[in-house]
Amino acid sequence: MTNKEWMFLYDETENTRTRYVSFMGETNRFDLAITLTDRFYGKLLVLNIQSNRFAIIGPDDLEEPGYLEYAFQLSEAEAAELKQFLYTLV
């Protein structure tokens, strides 16, 4: 497939802010890149650098049971620590 055959749904450039955070919880070390962008309706793009997993997270997502466990493949205890930290950002 050549460039002329690609059908772009969008191709935009945006200035973003990214915060890099590393912290040690009771159960796990978290190395995160947290990007603030206008793209996701005020939600954060959170990348776990260690596992190469990411999720788009807002307050509603933190209330969703099992969301962090699924998105980041974490245990319930690990997800609780991450959730506690993310509540300080959203």
C-alpha positions as CSV (number, residue, x, y, z in Angstrom):
1,M,0.0,0.0,0.0
2,T,1.4,3.4,-1.0
3,N,0.8,6.7,0.7
4,K,-1.6,7.7,-2.0
5,E,-3.8,4.7,-1.0
6,W,-4.2,5.5,2.7
7,M,-7.5,6.7,3.8
8,F,-6.9,9.0,6.8
9,L,-9.7,9.5,9.3
10,Y,-7.7,12.4,10.8
11,D,-4.2,13.7,10.8
12,E,-3.7,16.5,13.2
13,T,-0.9,18.0,15.3
14,E,-1.6,19.4,18.8
15,N,0.6,20.9,21.5
16,T,0.3,18.7,24.7
17,R,1.7,18.6,28.2
18,T,3.3,15.4,29.5
19,R,4.2,14.7,33.1
20,Y,6.5,11.8,33.9
21,V,6.0,10.3,37.3
22,S,7.7,7.4,39.0
23,F,6.5,6.3,42.5
24,M,6.6,3.2,44.6
25,G,3.4,2.0,46.2
26,E,3.0,-0.8,48.7
27,T,2.7,-3.4,46.0
28,N,4.2,-2.0,42.9
29,R,6.4,0.6,41.2
30,F,4.7,2.8,38.7
31,D,6.5,4.6,35.9
32,L,3.9,6.8,34.1
33,A,3.7,9.3,31.3
34,I,0.6,11.3,31.7
35,T,-0.4,13.5,28.8
36,L,-2.9,16.3,28.9
37,T,-4.5,17.0,25.6
38,D,-7.7,18.5,24.2
39,R,-8.3,15.3,22.1
40,F,-10.0,13.2,24.7
41,Y,-12.6,15.7,26.2
42,G,-10.5,16.6,29.2
43,K,-9.4,13.1,30.0
44,L,-5.8,12.1,30.5
45,L,-3.8,9.7,28.4
46,V,-2.0,7.6,30.9
47,L,0.9,5.3,29.7
48,N,2.5,2.8,32.0
49,I,6.0,2.8,30.7
50,Q,7.0,-0.5,32.3
51,S,4.2,-2.5,30.8
52,N,3.6,-0.5,27.6
53,R,-0.1,-0.3,28.5
54,F,-2.1,2.8,28.3
55,A,-5.7,4.1,28.9
56,I,-7.7,7.3,28.5
57,I,-8.8,8.1,32.0
58,G,-11.2,10.6,33.5
59,P,-13.1,10.7,36.8
60,D,-15.9,8.4,35.4
61,D,-13.3,5.8,34.4
62,L,-11.9,5.7,37.9
63,E,-15.4,4.9,39.2
64,E,-15.8,2.0,36.8
65,P,-15.2,-1.3,38.7
66,G,-12.3,-3.3,37.2
67,Y,-11.3,-0.6,34.6
68,L,-7.7,0.0,35.8
69,E,-7.2,-3.7,36.5
70,Y,-8.2,-4.5,32.9
71,A,-6.5,-1.6,31.2
72,F,-3.2,-2.0,32.9
73,Q,-3.3,-5.7,33.8
74,L,-3.0,-5.0,37.5
75,S,-4.1,-6.8,40.6
76,E,-6.9,-5.3,42.7
77,A,-4.3,-4.0,45.2
78,E,-2.1,-2.5,42.5
79,A,-5.0,-0.8,40.8
80,A,-6.2,0.7,44.1
81,E,-2.8,2.4,44.5
82,L,-2.8,3.7,41.0
83,K,-6.4,4.9,41.4
84,Q,-5.5,6.8,44.6
85,F,-2.7,8.6,42.7
86,L,-4.9,9.3,39.6
87,Y,-7.7,10.8,41.7
88,T,-5.2,13.6,42.5
89,L,-5.0,14.5,38.8
90,V,-8.5,14.2,37.5
